[in-house]
Every structure is written in structure tokens, then in C-alpha cells.
Amino acid sequence: MTDATSADPVTEDVRDTGLDSRLVVERGTFRLDVALTAAPGDVVALLGPNGAGKTTALRALAGLVPLTGGHLRLDGAAMDRTPPESRPVGVVFQDYLLFPHLSALDNVAFGPRCHGATKAEARAEAAEWLDRMGLAEHAAAKPRKLSGGQAQRVAVARALATHPRLLLLDEPLAALDARTRLEVRAQLRRHLAEFEAVAVLVTHDPLDAMVLADRLVVVEHGRVVQEGTPADIARRPRTDYIAQLVGLNLYKGQAEGHTVRLDVGSALTTTENLAGPVFVAFPPSAVTLYRDKPTGSSARNLWRCDVAGLETHGDQIRVDLTGELPLTADLTTVAAAELDLHPGAPVWVTVKATQTHAYPT
């Protein structure tokens, strides 16, 4: 185990502004080793399955979990030994953790008071933030009198009132119902766009990540497996988790021109002309199902499969298929009924080469 004080040596390219970190945390058999860098104004979303290490990374940034290795610098200043209360960090927890006995105004004023502001100064600062959040008329309300969306905005205001250089948001929309979530997501996007320092967001919701973040960092088993813009990750997923997150069928194989020999044993024709190890992806909507083998079809990708399961997916039916090529397909409810689909039903599957996307591993 590496001692937290033995941080990585300082190099000439260390950022003087923003976040520069390598978070190494060892807890029992689990090891987190994640590098995170971001410039002021960046919003970074941490995504990953349960147990991947997202929350551990967020708590390490806040100083609530000590590093066992790596380093953490904000605006060029080392934070490794700085206690949580002395870090220029604001945190919005999943359940907001508002003080139930304090008004919205005094909840927001709590941070400035802790940083040395007088009561009058802190309350003036808090009133300004509540006004920015559209909550001026709720300044005297206790948390129990606030709606979920209002409580979320008070929590964000409380975090921002200390003028942090790093804002951490742990599933900030998870406690909201679907209707409120849509409205608050749009408001949070606006506030994050105006935030001049670094923001790091942990979420399980790909839509939250796509809408709120400039860059996604996907963590699995304590390691970064992919990072990039939302568009890049949605177009070129590199693990099954990411493919499921963005709603794609994903396979790995060896390309020989327009043919990819898949690791799962089948083959796929693509429009790309490649050689060597590749990924191939296509959306469930690209899959066409038939109960009988189609005749005269121009589709070069044709497989015999069985229906493993069906479930409602938005306004469509998501069909899980096994057989020559395990995959998922999205059909309208009318199409699913006309095909008389049920678990165990045999089907033929086609995917046009033009609807696939192959790219190097």
C-alpha cells in the first residue's frame, strides 16, 4: 500500500488552474485508480455500474475518503493533506442534507458563515443565491415545506455560496420524480454553464450525463475504461456496460475488409473497410424480425434466433434474442403483436450493413 503523502512527482505540465488528480484508494480487496483532470468551466460526469468506484472517487475529491496514493491538486495547490472543511470544494449530496431546523436562507448562509462572513454578510449572500435560483419567495421556508425540486436548488445554492473551485454533485436528480427531473435538469444545466470552476457529477442516468456534462468518464472495477465527449462515447462504446447505457448492440471481432468475424462465433458485414481487431455496434432499432426466413432479402446480415424475453421500453417493445447472434431489437407494439412474439418463439433476424458501425478497438 502506498502512503498518501508519497504523491506522484510534480512535473512541468501540472495544471496551474483547474483539477489535476490521480485518485488511488485501497479499501480491502477494492482498489480505485482513476485520473481526473479538468479545466475551469468544465463539467465532468462519472458514470459506471454499482460498485465501480464513482462515489469513492467523489468522496476522495471532497476529502471524506483519504488517498492511499496518487495526488490531488486544485489550481496548482496540493489538497492531499488539506482537511475537508478547508478545501475550496462544494458538495451537493444525493439527499441534499439540508438542515431541517433552518430556513432555506439560513441553509445557504451556513457556508459563508463557516468561511468567516458575518451573519449579515452571509444572509445577504444567501439571498442573492436564492434569487438566482428563483427561490427568493421561499427564503423563510424550512426544508419540509419545499418541493423536491426546490430543495435541490437550495442545496446547489448552498454549495455555490462558498464560491468553490470544485463543485461535486452526487446523483443530484435521483430523488426527483420524472416531471420535476426534466425541469430541474434544465435549470441545473444553466447554472453549471455559468459556473466558472470545475464541476464533477456522479450519475447512473445517461441522459443526465449527456445533458449536463462536457465530458464523460466511465469507471468499471475502479478503473477508467473510456472517456470523451457524450457524442464520442455514444457513437463508439468500448464495453458492454457503455453499450447498454447508450442503447447499442456491441460486439468485438476481427475485421477482414467489410467482414467482421465476431468473437461470439458469427460474422457481420459492415460498410467500413477495416483490418484487425474492431468493435461493431448498431442500435436495436436497426434490427428487423421475421417469423419465416425472408426470401429475396438484400440484407447480408441474416441469423436464426430465439426470443429470450420481451419488455416494454418507452413506447416500444424491447426483444432479447439468443441464437446465432445474441442481440436486442426494438419493435412497435403492433409489430410485436403481428409477429406473435413470446419467449421461445423462433425468428429470423436481419440488420443492414449500412446501419452498423465498425471501429478499431
RODO-2510 file (C-alpha; in nm, 4 decimals, decimal comma):
residues 361
     n   res          X          Y          Z
     1     m     0,0000     0,0000     0,0000
     2     t     0,1307     0,3436    -0,0918
     3     d     0,1216     0,6179     0,1672
     4     a    -0,0940     0,9169     0,0724
     5     t     0,1975     1,1523     0,1237
     6     s     0,4032     0,9879    -0,1489
     7     a     0,2187     1,1634    -0,4287
     8     d     0,3275     1,1484    -0,7880
     9     p     0,6269     1,3751    -0,8581
    10     v     0,5401     1,7216    -0,9792
    11     t     0,6049     1,7628    -1,3494
    12     e     0,6336     2,0707    -1,5617
    13     d     0,2914     2,0228    -1,7191
    14     v     0,0918     2,0234    -1,3925
    15     r    -0,2114     2,2493    -1,4250
    16     d    -0,1961     2,5876    -1,2511
    17     t    -0,5749     2,6132    -1,2776
    18     g    -0,8489     2,3552    -1,2528
    19     l    -0,8359     1,9974    -1,1282
    20     d    -0,5324     1,7710    -1,1625
    21     s    -0,5690     1,4409    -0,9813
    22     r    -0,4914     1,0747    -0,9702
    23     l    -0,7139     0,9163    -0,7084
    24     v    -0,5769     0,5943    -0,5614
    25     v    -0,7840     0,4459    -0,2795
    26     e    -0,7411     0,0939    -0,1435
    27     r    -1,0192    -0,0479     0,0717
    28     g    -0,9945    -0,4199     0,1431
    29     t    -0,9850    -0,6031    -0,1897
    30     f    -1,1104    -0,2999    -0,3858
    31     r    -0,8637    -0,0607    -0,5484
    32     l    -0,9635     0,2660    -0,7117
    33     d    -0,7116     0,4170    -0,9515
    34     v    -0,8685     0,6983    -1,1512
    35     a    -0,7031     1,0024    -1,3100
    36     l    -0,9260     1,3097    -1,3385
    37     t    -0,8236     1,6403    -1,4909
    38     a    -1,0459     1,9323    -1,5843
    39     a    -1,0101     2,2995    -1,6673
    40     p    -1,2181     2,5753    -1,5059
    41     g    -1,5634     2,5753    -1,6618
    42     d    -1,5565     2,2013    -1,7379
    43     v    -1,8381     1,9722    -1,6245
    44     v    -1,7224     1,6097    -1,5965
    45     a    -1,9647     1,3221    -1,5385
    46     l    -1,8512     0,9995    -1,3711
    47     l    -2,0512     0,7008    -1,4940
    48     g    -2,0275     0,3330    -1,4080
    49     p    -2,2164     0,0342    -1,2685
    50     n    -2,2807    -0,0114    -0,8966
    51     g    -1,9570    -0,0769    -0,7103
    52     a    -1,7400     0,0709    -0,9865
    53     g    -1,5893     0,3344    -0,7559
    54     k    -1,7721     0,6524    -0,8639
    55     t    -1,8855     0,7582    -0,5175
    56     t    -1,5471     0,6650    -0,3679
    57     a    -1,3813     0,8947    -0,6231
    58     l    -1,6216     1,1769    -0,5372
    59     r    -1,5631     1,1346    -0,1644
    60     a    -1,1868     1,1282    -0,2218
    61     l    -1,2124     1,4617    -0,4045
    62     a    -1,4101     1,6020    -0,1104
    63     g    -1,1535     1,4720     0,1401
    64     l    -1,4060     1,2386     0,3040
    65     v    -1,2010     0,9339     0,1977
    66     p    -0,8206     0,9579     0,2317
    67     l    -0,5975     0,8807    -0,0644
    68     t    -0,3590     0,5897    -0,0311
    69     g    -0,1667     0,7053    -0,3360
    70     g    -0,1699     0,9443    -0,6274
    71     h    -0,2250     1,3174    -0,5894
    72     l    -0,4948     1,5857    -0,5798
    73     r    -0,4329     1,9463    -0,6830
    74     l    -0,6758     2,2342    -0,7251
    75     d    -0,5493     2,5406    -0,9100
    76     g    -0,1959     2,4116    -0,8573
    77     a    -0,2324     2,3742    -0,4782
    78     a    -0,1906     2,0273    -0,3236
    79     m    -0,5041     1,9133    -0,1402
    80     d    -0,3796     1,5717    -0,0222
    81     r    -0,3352     1,6786     0,3411
    82     t    -0,5990     1,9526     0,3490
    83     p    -0,8941     1,8646     0,5755
    84     p    -1,2371     1,8580     0,4091
    85     e    -1,3621     2,1751     0,5775
    86     s    -1,0637     2,3726     0,4492
    87     r    -1,0898     2,2657     0,0844
    88     p    -1,2444     2,5049    -0,1707
    89     v    -1,4979     2,2348    -0,2516
    90     g    -1,8777     2,2461    -0,2588
    91     v    -2,0808     1,9247    -0,2372
    92     v    -2,4414     1,8519    -0,3334
    93     f    -2,5354     1,5167    -0,1812
    94     q    -2,7971     1,2822    -0,3269
    95     d    -3,0460     1,3524    -0,0462
    96     y    -2,9339     1,7181    -0,0227
    97     l    -2,8722     1,7017     0,3581
    98     l    -3,0381     2,0356     0,4264
    99     f    -3,0572     2,1336     0,7938
   100     p    -3,4227     2,0667     0,8825
   101     h    -3,4353     2,3329     1,1574
   102     l    -3,3013     2,6123     0,9352
   103     s    -3,4824     2,8159     0,6717
   104     a    -3,3750     2,7998     0,3079
   105     l    -3,1970     3,1322     0,3586
   106     d    -3,0029     3,0141     0,6630
   107     n    -2,9193     2,6822     0,4972
   108     v    -2,7496     2,8721     0,2156
   109     a    -2,5921     3,1203     0,4568
   110     f    -2,4320     2,8374     0,6559
   111     g    -2,1371     2,8025     0,4166
   112     p    -2,0352     3,1705     0,4079
   113     r    -2,0694     3,1833     0,7885
   114     c    -1,8277     2,8890     0,8190
   115     h    -1,5835     3,0791     0,5969
   116     g    -1,5783     3,3825     0,8266
   117     a    -1,8577     3,6035     0,6937
   118     t    -2,0676     3,7955     0,9418
   119     k    -2,4295     3,6906     0,9846
   120     a    -2,5487     3,9899     0,7834
   121     e    -2,2952     3,9283     0,5053
   122     a    -2,3790     3,5581     0,4896
   123     r    -2,7537     3,6201     0,4736
   124     a    -2,7093     3,8836     0,2027
   125     e    -2,5007     3,6376     0,0005
   126     a    -2,7603     3,3655     0,0569
   127     a    -3,0459     3,5927    -0,0500
   128     e    -2,8616     3,6695    -0,3739
   129     w    -2,8147     3,2979    -0,4484
   130     l    -3,1773     3,2139    -0,3721
   131     d    -3,2828     3,4915    -0,6076
   132     r    -3,0599     3,3447    -0,8809
   133     m    -3,2242     3,0066    -0,8240
   134     g    -3,5731     3,1558    -0,8458
   135     l    -3,6366     3,0841    -0,4783
   136     a    -3,6482     3,4333    -0,3252
   137     e    -4,0096     3,3877    -0,2163
   138     h    -3,9167     3,0654    -0,0331
   139     a    -3,6307     3,2131     0,1710
   140     a    -3,8143     3,1686     0,5026
   141     a    -3,9359     2,8142     0,4284
   142     k    -3,7994     2,5148     0,6173
   143     p    -3,6886     2,2130     0,4052
   144     r    -4,0059     2,0159     0,4885
   145     k    -4,2107     2,2885     0,3182
   146     l    -4,0079     2,2727    -0,0040
   147     s    -4,0766     2,0534    -0,3044
   148     g    -3,8079     1,8122    -0,4230
   149     g    -3,7012     2,0487    -0,6995
   150     q    -3,6883     2,3466    -0,4635
   151     a    -3,4818     2,1526    -0,2080
   152     q    -3,2390     2,0517    -0,4827
   153     r    -3,1933     2,4156    -0,5849
   154     v    -3,1366     2,5200    -0,2232
   155     a    -2,8679     2,2502    -0,1945
   156     v    -2,6977     2,3756    -0,5123
   157     a    -2,7174     2,7348    -0,3866
   158     r    -2,5643     2,6314    -0,0537
   159     a    -2,2753     2,4633    -0,2346
   160     l    -2,2156     2,7597    -0,4669
   161     a    -2,2436     3,0249    -0,1952
   162     t    -1,8917     2,9426    -0,0739
   163     h    -1,7520     3,0143    -0,4243
   164     p    -1,5881     2,6701    -0,4532
   165     r    -1,3143     2,5902    -0,7027
   166     l    -1,4556     2,2373    -0,7294
   167     l    -1,8260     2,1510    -0,7218
   168     l    -1,9194     1,7866    -0,6563
   169     l    -2,2692     1,6576    -0,7309
   170     d    -2,3687     1,3074    -0,6180
   171     e    -2,6762     1,1899    -0,8136
   172     p    -2,8283     1,5401    -0,7824
   173     l    -3,1519     1,4491    -0,9651
   174     a    -3,2072     1,0957    -0,8346
   175     a    -3,4597     1,1950    -0,5674
   176     l    -3,6896     1,3757    -0,8111
   177     d    -3,9950     1,2426    -0,9921
   178     a    -3,9827     1,2259    -1,3720
   179     r    -4,1706     1,5520    -1,4340
   180     t    -3,9719     1,7543    -1,1814
   181     r    -3,6482     1,5966    -1,3015
   182     l    -3,6985     1,7337    -1,6526
   183     e    -3,7470     2,0899    -1,5274
   184     v    -3,4680     2,0810    -1,2684
   185     r    -3,2233     1,9214    -1,5149
   186     a    -3,2704     2,2190    -1,7469
   187     q    -3,2176     2,4640    -1,4585
   188     l    -2,9094     2,2777    -1,3352
   189     r    -2,7636     2,2809    -1,6863
   190     r    -2,7958     2,6604    -1,6910
   191     h    -2,6311     2,7011    -1,3503
   192     l    -2,3445     2,4679    -1,4415
   193     a    -2,2914     2,6572    -1,7676
   194     e    -2,2447     2,9741    -1,5611
   195     f    -2,0105     2,8058    -1,3087
   196     e    -1,6536     2,9249    -1,3645
   197     a    -1,4679     2,6464    -1,1803
   198     v    -1,4670     2,2656    -1,2182
   199     a    -1,7784     2,0538    -1,1627
   200     v    -1,7750     1,6747    -1,1224
   201     l    -2,1058     1,4901    -1,1413
   202     v    -2,1793     1,1288    -1,0427
   203     t    -2,4898     0,9804    -1,2011
   204     h    -2,6437     0,6497    -1,3091
   205     d    -2,8649     0,8244    -1,5642
   206     p    -2,7098     0,8514    -1,9109
   207     l    -2,9484     1,1314    -2,0071
   208     d    -2,8402     1,3397    -1,7059
   209     a    -2,4779     1,2844    -1,8075
   210     m    -2,5367     1,3623    -2,1757
   211     v    -2,7293     1,6822    -2,0994
   212     l    -2,5219     1,8203    -1,8117
   213     a    -2,1621     1,7200    -1,8853
   214     d    -1,8998     1,8335    -2,1357
   215     r    -1,7022     1,5127    -2,0868
   216     l    -1,7872     1,1632    -1,9626
   217     v    -1,5503     0,9400    -1,7664
   218     v    -1,6708     0,5794    -1,7430
   219     v    -1,5367     0,3771    -1,4495
   220     e    -1,5584    -0,0009    -1,4121
   221     h    -1,3920    -0,2045    -1,1362
   222     g    -1,2087     0,1045    -1,0101
   223     r    -1,0524     0,1909    -1,3476
   224     v    -1,1328     0,4322    -1,6286
   225     v    -1,2440     0,2248    -1,9290
   226     q    -1,3443     0,5113    -2,1591
   227     e    -1,3651     0,8885    -2,1596
   228     g    -1,4625     1,1507    -2,4125
   229     t    -1,7452     1,3782    -2,5179
   230     p    -2,1002     1,2441    -2,4857
   231     a    -2,1222     1,2192    -2,8651
   232     d    -1,7963     1,0226    -2,8923
   233     i    -1,8959     0,7741    -2,6223
   234     a    -2,2467     0,7284    -2,7603
   235     r    -2,1067     0,6564    -3,1062
   236     r    -1,8104     0,4375    -3,0085
   237     p    -1,8790     0,2415    -2,6864
   238     r    -1,5928     0,0163    -2,5765
   239     t    -1,7541    -0,2067    -2,3112
   240     d    -2,0851    -0,3908    -2,2752
   241     y    -2,1852    -0,1606    -1,9888
   242     i    -2,1394     0,1503    -2,2040
   243     a    -2,3199    -0,0094    -2,4978
   244     q    -2,6183    -0,0901    -2,2745
   245     l    -2,6016     0,2610    -2,1295
   246     v    -2,6321     0,4260    -2,4696
   247     g    -2,8638     0,1558    -2,6070
   248     l    -2,6490    -0,0250    -2,8643
   249     n    -2,5713    -0,3837    -2,9545
   250     l    -2,1918    -0,4176    -2,9301
   251     y    -1,9589    -0,6939    -3,0498
   252     k    -1,5865    -0,7463    -3,0783
   253     g    -1,4141    -0,9306    -3,3600
   254     q    -1,1536    -0,9388    -3,6355
   255     a    -1,2141    -0,7334    -3,9483
   256     e    -1,1176    -0,8566    -4,2927
   257     g    -1,2310    -0,5870    -4,5308
   258     h    -1,6085    -0,5470    -4,4995
   259     t    -1,6493    -0,8709    -4,2998
   260     v    -1,6030    -0,8925    -3,9232
   261     r    -1,5561    -1,2377    -3,7677
   262     l    -1,7147    -1,1892    -3,4267
   263     d    -1,5748    -1,3352    -3,1070
   264     v    -1,9187    -1,4836    -3,0372
   265     g    -1,8780    -1,7054    -3,3431
   266     s    -2,0851    -1,5361    -3,6104
   267     a    -1,9906    -1,2871    -3,8828
   268     l    -2,1158    -0,9394    -3,9722
   269     t    -2,0939    -0,7355    -4,2934
   270     t    -2,0219    -0,3648    -4,2485
   271     t    -1,9771    -0,0670    -4,4771
   272     e    -1,6342     0,0131    -4,3278
   273     n    -1,3284    -0,1474    -4,4854
   274     l    -1,1027    -0,2382    -4,1918
   275     a    -0,8426    -0,4909    -4,0824
   276     g    -0,7595    -0,6266    -3,7380
   277     p    -0,9416    -0,6059    -3,4026
   278     v    -1,2593    -0,3969    -3,4144
   279     f    -1,5835    -0,3224    -3,2367
   280     v    -1,9130    -0,3331    -3,4269
   281     a    -2,2203    -0,1527    -3,2943
   282     f    -2,5771    -0,0971    -3,4096
   283     p    -2,8963     0,0185    -3,2372
   284     p    -3,1837    -0,2177    -3,1509
   285     s    -3,3992    -0,0164    -3,3910
   286     a    -3,1780    -0,1374    -3,6791
   287     v    -3,2915    -0,4979    -3,6221
   288     t    -3,5747    -0,6421    -3,8334
   289     l    -3,7507    -0,9625    -3,7258
   290     y    -3,9346    -1,2235    -3,9329
   291     r    -4,1143    -1,5403    -3,8235
   292     d    -4,0146    -1,7129    -4,1505
   293     k    -3,6835    -1,6927    -4,3321
   294     p    -3,7091    -1,3931    -4,5659
   295     t    -3,6764    -1,4631    -4,9369
   296     g    -3,5334    -1,2126    -5,1780
   297     s    -3,3942    -1,0006    -4,8941
   298     s    -3,0915    -0,7866    -4,9815
   299     a    -2,9698    -0,7881    -4,6206
   300     r    -2,6351    -0,9702    -4,5967
   301     n    -2,6608    -0,9978    -4,2185
   302     l    -2,9124    -1,2757    -4,1532
   303     w    -2,9306    -1,5004    -3,8458
   304     r    -3,1628    -1,7553    -3,6886
   305     c    -3,2507    -1,6659    -3,3267
   306     d    -3,4994    -1,7369    -3,0484
   307     v    -3,6914    -1,4884    -2,8354
   308     a    -3,5493    -1,4949    -2,4828
   309     g    -3,7684    -1,2232    -2,3366
   310     l    -3,9785    -0,9124    -2,4019
   311     e    -4,0279    -0,5949    -2,2029
   312     t    -4,1792    -0,2526    -2,2517
   313     h    -3,9103     0,0017    -2,3370
   314     g    -4,0572     0,3510    -2,3653
   315     d    -4,3280     0,3321    -2,6310
   316     q    -4,1758     0,0208    -2,7882
   317     i    -4,1160    -0,3448    -2,7095
   318     r    -3,7547    -0,4458    -2,6362
   319     v    -3,6912    -0,8049    -2,7512
   320     d    -3,3956    -1,0036    -2,6154
   321     l    -3,2725    -1,2658    -2,8599
   322     t    -3,0410    -1,5657    -2,8329
   323     g    -2,9073    -1,7979    -3,1004
   324     e    -2,6537    -1,7416    -3,3762
   325     l    -2,6069    -1,3824    -3,2540
   326     p    -2,7307    -1,2667    -2,9109
   327     l    -2,8814    -0,9191    -2,9520
   328     t    -3,1690    -0,6881    -2,8681
   329     a    -3,4316    -0,5462    -3,1028
   330     d    -3,6849    -0,2660    -3,0647
   331     l    -4,0272    -0,3102    -3,2238
   332     t    -4,3555    -0,1254    -3,2119
   333     t    -4,6261    -0,2928    -3,0071
   334     v    -4,8194    -0,3524    -3,3304
   335     a    -4,5227    -0,5274    -3,4974
   336     a    -4,4602    -0,7423    -3,1894
   337     a    -4,8267    -0,8480    -3,1848
   338     e    -4,8331    -0,9241    -3,5591
   339     l    -4,5246    -1,1443    -3,5208
   340     d    -4,6874    -1,3209    -3,2227
   341     l    -4,3651    -1,2941    -3,0265
   342     h    -4,3275    -1,4814    -2,6985
   343     p    -4,0370    -1,6409    -2,5079
   344     g    -3,9055    -1,9351    -2,7065
   345     a    -4,0507    -1,8229    -3,0388
   346     p    -3,8125    -1,8810    -3,3334
   347     v    -3,7360    -1,5772    -3,5510
   348     w    -3,5101    -1,4681    -3,8322
   349     v    -3,3093    -1,1505    -3,7832
   350     t    -3,1662    -0,9076    -4,0383
   351     v    -2,9501    -0,5972    -3,9980
   352     k    -2,8458    -0,3860    -4,2958
   353     a    -2,4728    -0,3233    -4,3284
   354     t    -2,5452     0,0495    -4,3647
   355     q    -2,6922     0,0527    -4,0123
   356     t    -2,3799    -0,0910    -3,8478
   357     h    -2,0740     0,0998    -3,7346
   358     a    -1,7308    -0,0656    -3,7104
   359     y    -1,4258     0,0976    -3,5480
   360     p    -1,0826    -0,0168    -3,4241
   361     t    -1,0520    -0,1453    -3,0665
***
